[in-house]
Amino acid sequence: MRQGLVVCIALTVAGFGLAQLPPLASAGISPLVVALLLGIVVGNTPLAGRLRHTAPGLKFATRWLLRSGIVLFGLSLTLQQVAALGPRVLLLDVLVISSVLIVGYVIGTRVLGMDRETTLLTSAGSAICGAAAVLATESTIRSRPAATSMAVATVVLFGSLAMLVYPLLYPLLGMDEGLFGIYIGATVHEVAQVVAAGEAVGPDALANAVIVKLVRVMLLVPFLLIVGQWWMRRHEGDEAQAAGGGLVIPWFAFGFMAMVVFNSLVRLPAPLHDGLVLAGQLALTMAMAALGYETRLEKLRSLGLRPFILALTLFVMLLTGGFLASRLLMG
């Protein structure tokens, strides 16, 4: 156990350190992504072959630290924020998430011929909240590390592109600042990327973008409950049986919701609240480092360009369909 956790801790510390460098910080690249990339690099060096007892610690990170991090992620959201923009925001987010998931899964599996795991993870990351959604879905369906790493890579790439594209689109689309913020929150991948894009447009855009995005994050819980049961039915003979049969219930999702409710009702001292949020980020970063370390480059190469084609298709869909939906429902 110890050796694997030491590897995760070292990669996490390096990830947080490198993410503070001006080029990465200005681009909105989170420590999670840096730790994943470092994990892939280190995991494919001769050093990994000499470390023969990392498996227990890596498994602990990808299972328990991952779920703990997602639970603590709930402290970033309150029910008051959700209610601030009214029920139409919820309808907009549900429409965006469901359409991206359905279209993404159909295109990935039937048109591009991708495996179900990579398709579902890529679609979830694009539809809901980027790397966090990929990790939560991975924990529910127990996918291969290579599929998870590829899905994270695609949402980071196109989410980063969104930070550049959306501010350029703002003067061209004829939306007021508040409505454009709703559009950003409903369609950009990562929370950090939403903040960067909204901040580049203006304060009203930033405020609305963050709230709409956090509503999308909250919808991760019903998605996990639904996808858990669906995945079990589609894989009754193998994955579900290996997991012990019965209902697939992502209990950590209820922990996430409990933290949202707690954060809405109880005001913790700022240092304690910030410390818990940081602990959640550290746990998620260690899980990402472990997933990267377990990923082999030959497995990534075998996936080819199709996940990136899928992610590009979903990015264009979010840009165009999200614009129309935001106009119709919120304009």
C-alpha positions in Angstrom: 0.0 0.0 0.0 2.7 2.5 1.1 4.7 2.4 -2.2 1.7 3.2 -4.4 0.6 6.0 -2.1 4.1 7.5 -2.1 4.0 7.5 -5.9 0.6 9.2 -5.9 1.7 11.8 -3.3 4.9 12.6 -5.3 2.9 13.0 -8.5 0.3 15.1 -6.8 2.8 17.5 -5.2 4.5 17.9 -8.6 1.2 18.4 -10.3 0.2 21.2 -7.9 3.6 22.8 -8.3 3.7 22.7 -12.1 0.1 24.0 -12.3 1.1 27.2 -10.6 3.6 28.0 -13.3 2.3 31.1 -15.2 1.9 29.4 -18.6 -0.2 26.6 -17.1 -2.1 28.8 -14.6 -3.1 31.3 -17.3 -4.3 28.5 -19.5 -6.5 27.1 -16.7 -4.8 23.7 -16.6 -5.7 22.1 -13.3 -3.4 20.1 -11.1 -5.6 17.0 -11.8 -4.6 17.1 -15.5 -0.9 17.8 -14.8 -0.9 14.9 -12.3 -2.5 12.6 -14.9 0.1 13.5 -17.5 2.9 13.1 -15.1 1.5 9.7 -14.1 1.4 8.5 -17.7 5.0 9.6 -18.2 6.4 8.0 -15.1 4.3 4.9 -15.5 5.8 4.3 -18.9 9.4 4.6 -17.8 11.8 1.8 -16.5 11.2 3.2 -13.0 7.7 1.8 -13.0 9.1 -1.7 -13.7 11.3 -1.5 -10.6 8.5 -0.5 -8.3 6.7 -3.8 -7.9 4.4 -3.1 -5.0 2.4 -0.1 -6.1 -0.8 -1.9 -7.0 -2.5 -1.8 -3.5 -1.8 1.9 -3.0 -2.9 2.8 -6.6 -6.1 0.8 -6.1 -6.8 2.7 -2.9 -6.3 6.0 -4.7 -8.5 5.1 -7.6 -11.3 3.7 -5.5 -11.5 5.4 -2.1 -9.6 8.6 -2.6 -11.5 9.2 -5.8 -14.9 8.8 -4.1 -13.9 10.9 -1.1 -12.8 13.7 -3.4 -16.1 13.7 -5.2 -18.0 13.8 -1.9 -16.0 16.8 -0.8 -16.6 18.4 -4.2 -20.2 19.0 -3.0 -18.9 21.7 -0.7 -18.5 23.9 -3.8 -22.2 24.1 -4.4 -25.3 25.3 -2.4 -29.0 24.9 -3.1 -29.4 28.7 -2.9 -27.1 29.0 -5.9 -29.2 26.5 -7.8 -32.4 28.3 -7.1 -31.1 31.7 -7.9 -31.7 31.5 -11.7 -35.0 29.7 -11.6 -36.3 26.4 -13.0 -35.5 27.2 -16.6 -31.8 26.8 -15.9 -32.4 23.3 -14.6 -34.4 22.5 -17.8 -31.6 23.9 -19.9 -28.9 21.9 -18.2 -31.0 18.7 -18.4 -31.6 19.3 -22.1 -27.8 19.9 -22.8 -26.7 16.9 -20.7 -29.2 14.4 -22.0 -28.8 15.3 -25.7 -25.0 15.3 -25.5 -25.0 11.9 -23.8 -27.4 10.3 -26.2 -25.9 11.7 -29.4 -22.4 11.0 -28.1 -23.1 7.4 -27.3 -24.8 6.7 -30.6 -22.1 8.4 -32.7 -19.3 6.8 -30.7 -20.5 3.2 -30.7 -22.4 3.0 -34.0 -20.7 5.5 -36.3 -17.1 5.6 -35.0 -17.1 2.0 -33.8 -15.6 2.9 -30.4 -15.9 0.7 -27.3 -18.7 1.5 -24.8 -16.4 2.5 -22.0 -14.4 5.2 -23.8 -17.6 6.5 -25.5 -19.5 6.8 -22.3 -16.6 8.5 -20.4 -16.0 10.9 -23.2 -19.6 11.8 -23.5 -20.0 12.2 -19.8 -17.0 14.5 -19.6 -18.3 16.7 -22.4 -21.9 16.7 -21.1 -21.5 17.3 -17.3 -18.3 18.6 -15.7 -15.2 17.4 -17.5 -12.6 15.4 -15.7 -14.7 15.1 -12.5 -17.5 13.5 -14.4 -15.1 11.2 -16.1 -13.7 10.1 -12.8 -17.1 9.7 -11.2 -18.4 7.6 -14.1 -15.2 5.5 -14.1 -15.8 4.8 -10.4 -19.3 3.6 -11.3 -18.6 1.4 -14.3 -15.0 0.5 -13.3 -13.5 1.1 -16.7 -10.0 0.6 -17.9 -7.3 3.2 -17.0 -6.6 3.8 -20.7 -10.2 4.7 -21.5 -10.3 7.1 -18.5 -7.1 8.8 -19.5 -8.2 9.2 -23.1 -11.6 10.7 -22.0 -9.9 13.1 -19.7 -7.4 14.2 -22.5 -10.3 15.0 -24.9 -12.3 17.1 -22.4 -9.2 19.0 -21.4 -8.3 19.7 -25.0 -11.7 21.0 -26.1 -12.5 22.6 -22.8 -9.3 24.6 -23.1 -10.2 25.5 -26.7 -13.6 26.7 -25.4 -11.8 29.2 -23.1 -10.4 30.9 -26.2 -13.4 30.5 -28.5 -16.3 31.8 -26.3 -14.9 35.3 -25.5 -14.3 35.7 -29.3 -17.9 34.7 -30.0 -19.4 37.1 -27.4 -19.5 40.2 -29.6 -20.7 38.2 -32.6 -23.7 36.4 -31.2 -25.9 39.3 -30.1 -26.4 38.1 -26.5 -26.4 40.3 -23.5 -23.6 39.6 -20.9 -25.9 37.7 -18.5 -27.4 35.5 -21.1 -24.0 34.7 -22.6 -22.8 33.7 -19.1 -25.7 31.2 -19.0 -24.6 29.9 -22.4 -21.0 29.4 -21.1 -22.2 27.6 -17.9 -24.4 25.3 -19.9 -21.9 24.2 -22.5 -18.2 24.6 -21.3 -16.6 21.4 -19.9 -14.7 22.1 -16.6 -15.6 24.4 -13.8 -12.2 26.2 -14.0 -12.7 26.6 -17.7 -16.2 28.2 -17.1 -14.6 30.6 -14.7 -11.9 31.6 -17.2 -14.3 32.1 -20.1 -16.9 34.0 -18.0 -14.2 36.2 -16.5 -13.0 37.1 -19.9 -16.5 38.3 -20.9 -17.5 40.3 -17.7 -18.7 40.1 -14.1 -22.4 39.3 -15.0 -21.3 36.6 -17.4 -19.0 35.1 -14.7 -21.7 35.1 -12.0 -24.3 33.4 -14.2 -21.9 31.0 -15.8 -20.7 29.6 -12.4 -24.2 29.1 -11.1 -25.4 27.3 -14.3 -22.3 25.2 -14.3 -22.7 24.2 -10.7 -26.3 23.1 -11.5 -24.8 20.8 -14.2 -22.4 19.4 -11.6 -25.3 18.6 -9.3 -27.0 16.7 -12.1 -24.0 14.3 -12.0 -25.8 12.5 -9.2 -29.0 11.4 -11.1 -26.7 10.6 -14.1 -24.6 8.2 -12.0 -27.7 6.5 -10.6 -29.2 6.0 -14.0 -25.9 4.9 -15.7 -25.1 2.5 -12.9 -28.3 0.5 -13.5 -28.1 0.7 -17.2 -24.5 -0.5 -17.2 -25.4 -3.4 -15.0 -28.2 -4.5 -17.3 -25.9 -4.2 -20.4 -23.1 -6.2 -18.7 -25.1 -8.7 -16.6 -22.7 -11.6 -17.5 -19.4 -10.0 -16.8 -18.8 -6.6 -15.1 -22.0 -6.7 -12.9 -21.3 -10.3 -11.9 -17.7 -9.4 -11.1 -18.9 -6.5 -8.9 -21.0 -8.9 -6.9 -24.3 -8.6 -8.8 -27.4 -6.7 -7.6 -28.0 -3.0 -8.0 -25.1 -0.8 -8.9 -25.5 2.2 -6.5 -22.8 4.8 -6.5 -23.1 5.7 -2.8 -20.5 8.4 -3.0 -23.1 10.3 -5.2 -25.4 10.5 -2.1 -22.4 11.7 -0.1 -21.9 14.5 -2.7 -25.5 15.6 -2.4 -25.3 15.4 1.4 -22.3 17.8 1.3 -24.4 20.2 -1.0 -27.2 20.2 1.5 -24.8 20.6 4.4 -23.0 23.5 2.7 -26.4 25.1 2.1 -27.5 24.9 5.7 -24.3 25.3 7.7 -21.7 28.0 7.4 -18.4 26.6 8.3 -15.5 28.8 9.3 -13.7 29.9 6.1 -10.4 28.2 6.9 -12.1 24.9 7.7 -14.3 25.1 4.5 -11.3 25.9 2.3 -9.3 23.2 3.9 -12.0 20.6 3.2 -12.3 21.8 -0.4 -8.5 21.5 -0.8 -8.6 18.0 0.7 -11.1 17.0 -1.9 -8.9 18.5 -4.7 -5.9 16.6 -3.3 -7.8 13.3 -3.2 -9.0 13.7 -6.8 -5.5 14.7 -7.9 -4.0 11.6 -6.3 -6.7 9.4 -8.0 -5.9 11.1 -11.3 -2.2 10.5 -10.8 -2.9 6.8 -10.0 -5.0 6.4 -13.2 -2.2 8.0 -15.3 0.4 5.8 -13.7 -1.6 2.7 -14.6 -2.1 3.8 -18.2 0.1 2.3 -20.8 0.9 4.2 -24.0 0.2 1.2 -26.2 -3.3 1.1 -24.8 -3.8 4.8 -25.7 -2.4 4.3 -29.2 -4.8 1.4 -29.7 -7.7 3.8 -29.2 -6.5 6.0 -32.1 -8.1 9.3 -33.1 -11.7 8.3 -32.8 -12.1 9.6 -29.2 -10.9 13.0 -30.3 -13.2 12.9 -33.3 -16.1 12.2 -30.9 -15.1 14.9 -28.5 -14.8 17.4 -31.4 -18.3 16.5 -32.6 -19.7 17.0 -29.1 -17.8 20.3 -28.8 -19.4 21.6 -32.0 -22.8 20.3 -30.8 -22.3 22.2 -27.5 -21.4 25.4 -29.3 -24.3 25.4 -31.7 -27.0 23.5 -30.0 -26.2 25.1 -26.6 -26.5 28.5 -28.2 -29.9 27.7 -29.7 -31.2 26.2 -26.4 -29.9 29.1 -24.3 -31.7 31.6 -26.7 -35.0 29.7 -26.7 -35.2 28.9 -23.0 -33.5 31.8 -21.4 -33.5 34.7 -23.9 
